[in-house]
Amino acid sequence: MADETAPPPFKVFIVVGEESGDQLGARLMHALKGIHRENVSFQGVGGERMAREGLQSIFSLSDIAVMGLTAVLQTLPTIIRRVHETVDAAVAAKPDVLVIIDSPDFTHNVAKRVRKRAPGIPIVDYVSPSVWAWRPGRARKMARYVDHLLAILPFEPDVHKRLGGPPTTYVGHPLVERLQDLRPAPGERPALAETERPTLLILPGSRRSEVSRLLEPFGKALEIVHRERPEVQVTLPAVPHLEGEIRKNTANWPVAVDIVVGEDAKFRAFRRAHAALAASGTVSLELAISAIPMAVAYKLDWFYRRIKDLNRIIKFAGVDSMVLPNIILGKNVVPEFLDDEASAESLAKVVLDLLHEGEARTRQLREFATLEDRMRLPDNLSQSGEAARIVTELARSRR
């Protein structure tokens, strides 16, 4: 016979839009089950990891997890329909809290509509859009429909406070809980001075638009590096959906490139590498935590190139930079090259400097060694545990 005195389950509606959000969502669900001693129920949109934690997604994540302008346009009617279906389900569920995770083009459209139709449902956003880099006005708009923001970068609470964004708490970055994947085991990465064939990583990005803009200058830079250092081995980690395109476009490069696919292979390559040439993005933080000196490049598409002078990067901690390690460290440690600055000659010069023991290499490694302390939560709190605590407290306060 059911215990009529037992409290009703804590009801959480979670919405993610892609694989990275599914990983965060699954860990959050696991932590919430610990706090509420399994007396918690989940509804929403998620992937395989969240399904293993008990979520029956209202539709397949593949319906909305699309990348690239062409793919988005082709599936736009489906995406719009899924937004409305998700809003209907969230309102009907009457959850104690709605948690949206990353993928702002989808999840924020859901949150705004839920706030209009059911203003009593508290809303938590897990992972901030990059308001510190693009469209800072989004922060103030978010405050209208997000009650609390869980940030994964340590500088973001201050940025949102300055920009009029929602109340924000830094809950830690998932990479800090994956140090064993990024840091080499003894003997896995030979010392640069002791190896005859150092390894260079080429990381042109995970989106087709990034790869199409950066492969050519990266290939030309590699040609210069190869002329001076023919012994250098080159590894290019590729995401599965771009593997064929990358293999085709690197077939005529002057040096053989070892193309590896998948996250496990990428991290194995990181643990062996000595330097990197990378696109801007989260990969720069992965490289820094793995203690790999790098040069970073990014080329804007035609749209952002037209508006970049009207929407400048926010100057934070004395740094004008889009490179995450630079922003977290508060100093320009990693050289970055934007648009026309990303010439083969400029990139190759930095890479060659990083492939021998010198001040350029030493400075990056010295600064990277401080990142873990800057990003780790006090008292070794876990990211998912802290996120679950805030979600629970917000819901209880709104009751």
N, C-alpha and C positions, 0 to 999 in steps of 0.2 A: 504494500500500500504506500502511495506517495506521501512524503512528509509535507503536510500542508503548511508547516511553519517555515519551511526552507525558503530563502529569498529567491526571487525570480532571477534567471540568468542575466548576466551583464551582456547586453546586446550591442555588437559592434558591426557596423557596415563598412567594409573596406573596398576601395576602388584603386586598382593599379592599371597601368596602360602598356607595360612592356616587361621583359624578362628581369631587368634589374629591380624593378618595383616588386615583382613577385618574390624575389629573394628577401628584400626588406620586409615585405608583408608577412612572409612565413615566419621569420624570426620574431616579429612583433606578436603574431598570434601565439607562438609558443610561450613567449614571456607573459602575455596576458593570461594564458591558462595557468601559469604558475602563481600569479598574483591572486587570481580569483578561484584557485583550487578547482579548476576544471568547470566551475559554474559560470561558463561564458559561452555565448553562441555567436556564430559568424555568418554573415551574408555579404554578397557583393560580387566583385569581378576580380578574378585572379587566375594564376596559372597552375602548373603542376605542383610546385612546392607548397603553395597555399592549400591546394586540394589535399595534400598529405596531412596538413594540419587541421583539416575538417571543413574547408570551405567548398561548397558546391557552387561554382561560378554560374551566373545567370546566362552567360554566353562564353564562347571560346575567346581567349585572349588574342588569338591570331586574327580575329575580326578587326582589331584596332591597332595591333602592334605592327604598323607598317612604317617604312622608312623611305625618305626621298619624296620630292615634290610630285613626281609622276604617279607613284604608288598611292600617295595620299589623295590626289585628285581622282584617281580611278575608283577608290573605295570611299570617297566622301559621303555618298548617300547612306552607305552602311554605317559609317562612323556617326553621322548625325542621328540615325535611327537608334543606334546603341546608346548614345548620350541620353536620349529621351527615355529609353527603356530603363536605363540605370537610375535616372532621377525618379521615375515612377516607382521602381522597386525600393529605393531608399526611403521615399516618403511613406510608402505603404508599410515598411518594416517598423517604423517608429523606433529607431535604435537609440541607445543611450548616447552614442557618439558616431559620427561619420569620419572616417580617416581616408584621406586621399594621399596617394603616394606617387610623387614625381609625375612625369608625362603631363605637363600642365595644359597642353592643347586639348587633351581629353578630360583629365580629372578636374580642372578648374571650371570647365564648362558645366560639369556635373554639379560641383559645389555651388556655383552661382545660382543655378536653378533650384537646388534644394533649399538654399537660404531664402529665396523668394516664396517658395511654396510651403516650407515648414521651418520658419525662423527659430523655433525652439530647439532644433537639433544642433548641438555643438559640433563644430567642424575643426578637425586638426589636419594640417598639411604637413606631410613628412617629406622633406627635401625641398629646399627653396629654389625657385627659378633663379637664373643668374642675373638678378636685378642689378648687381654690382658691375656687370659688364654691358648688358643691353637693356634698354627700355626701363630705366629706374622708376618711371611713373607707375609701373605695375605694383610696386610695394604698397603704395597708398591705396590702390584699388583693392588689393588683396585683403586689407584690413576690414573691408566691408562684409566679407563673407568667410574669412578664416579667423577663428577664435584663438588659435595658437599654432605657431609654426615650429616644427622640429628641424633644426638646421644640422647639416653634416659637415659644415666648414666652420672653423672657430671664429672667423671674422664676421660671419653673417648676422648674429644678433645686433652688433653695433651698426652694421649697414642698415638693417631694417628700422632700428631706432631713429637713425638720422633721416631716413627717407619717409617716416610715417607709416611703416608697415605694421603688421600684426605683432603682438607679443611673441618673442622668439627665444628659444632655448637651444643651445648647442648640445646635441646628444651623442656626439662622436661620429667619426667616419668609419664605414664598414671596413676600409682597408686596414685600419689599426688593429682590427680583430683577425686579420689574415696575414700577419707578419711572417708566419712560417711558409706561406706560399711565395712571398716576394724576396725573402732574405736567403742567400745561399747557405747551404750546409758547408761545413769544413771541407775544403778541396773542390767544391763544386764550381767556384769561380777562381781560377788561378790568378795570382797577383799579376798586374800588368807588366811589371818589370821582369817577371819570370816566365812569361809565355811568348812563344815565337809567333803565335797567330791569335792576336786579340780579336774579339768579336764585337761587331758594330750592329746595333739594331736599327732597322728602318721601320718607322711606324707612321704611315700616311693617313691614318684615321679609320673610323668604322662606318662612315657614311659615304655613299657613292659620290656625293658632291665634293667632299673633302679629298677623296682619293683621286678624282679626276683633275683636281686643281694642283695637287701636291706631288703626284708621282713623277711628272716630268722634271721639275726642279730638283727633286730628291735624286732622280736617276743621273742628272747631269752633275750634281754635287758628288755623287758616288764615283763618277768617272774621274773626277779630279783627285779624289782621295785614293782611288785605285792606282793612279799613275805614281803617286808618291809612296803609297804603302800597299803594294800588291799582295802582301801576306795577310791582310785583314780579311777575316771571314765576315760574311754578311747574312743576317737572319731577318726575315720579314714576317712577323706574326700577322695573319689575316683573319678577318671574320668570315665565317662560312659562306655567307651570301655574296661575298665579293671575291672569293678565291679565284674563280675562273677569269674574271676581268683583270685581276692583279697578275696572274700568271701570264696572260696574253700580253699585257703592257710592260712586263719586265723581261720578256723573252730575249729582247735584243740589248739588254744592259751589258756593259763591258765586263761584268764580273758575275760569276754564278751566285745566285741568291737562294738561300735555303728558306723556302716559304713553309711556315707551319700554321696549322689551323686549330682553333679552339682555345679555350681559356687555359686548360692545363698545359698545353704545349707552349702557349705564350709565357706563362709564368716560369716554365722550365728554361725558356730562352732568356728571360730576365735574370735568372739566377746564374747564368753563365756569362752574361754580357759585360763589356767594359765601357761602352759609350753608346749614345743613341742620337738619332735624328728623328724628331717626332712632330706630329701635328699637335696643336694646342688642344687641351681637354684634360679629362681625368687621367689619361695615360701619363701626363707629366708628373702627377702626384704619385702614381704607381712607380714610375722610374726613380723619383726622388727617395721614396721609402725603401726601394731596393738598392739605393746607393749607386745609381748609374748616372754619371754626368751626361748632359744633353744640350742640344740646340733645338729650339722650338720654332716652328714656322706656321703661319696661317694665312690663307688667302681668302678674302671675303668674296661672296657671290655678288652679282651686279646690284642686287637690291641693297644689301648692307653697305656696299661701297658708296652708293649714292647718299646714304643717310649718316654715314659714320661721323662726318663733321658736325652734324646736328645733335648727335647722341653720343657724346664722348664717354669713355670709360671713367667710372667714378674713381677719383684719386683717394686711395685708402692707405693709411699708414705711410704716407710719403712715397707710394709706389704707383706709377702708371704702368700697369701690366695686366695682361690677360692670362698669365701663366700662374697656375694655382700655387706652386711652391713659393714663387716670388711674393704673392699676396699674403700668404700665411706667415712667411718669414719677415715681411715688412721691408724687403730690400730686393734690388734687381740682381739676383744671383745667376739665374738661367738666361742666357742670351735669347732674345726672341726677335723674329723677323716678320714684318707684316707686309703683305702684298708685294710691291716691287722690290722691297728690301730683301725678300726671300730669293735672292739670286744664287745660282749654283756656286759662284765664287765665294760669296759671304758665308754660306752654309758650310762649304768644304773647309774654309779656313778655321772655323770654330771646331769642327769635328776633328781635324788634324791636331789642333791644340789639345783636345781632350784625349787623344790617343797616345799621349806620352805624359810622363810624370812632370808636372809643372804647376805654376800658380793657378792657371785657369781650371785645371782638374781638381787640384787640392782645395780651392776655395769652395767649389760646389759640394764636394764630399764633406767638408767641414760643416757647412751650413745644413746639409741634409741630415747630419747626425743629430740635429736639435729638433727635427720635425716631430718625432714620436712624442717627446715631452710636451710640445705645443698642442698636439692633437688628442692626446690621451685624456680621458675624463679623470677627475680626482677620485682617489680611493679605488682606482681600477674598476669603476663601475662599467657595466656592459652597455653597449649602445642600445640593444633591444630592450634591456631591462629598464633603462632610464626612459626610453620612449614609451614603454608600457605604463610606467608610473605616471607620467604626465598625462597620457590619454585617460587613465583611470581617474586621476584627480580632477581633470577638467570636467569630465562627465558627472562626477559626484557633486562638484560645486554648482553645476547648472541644474541639478535635480532640486 
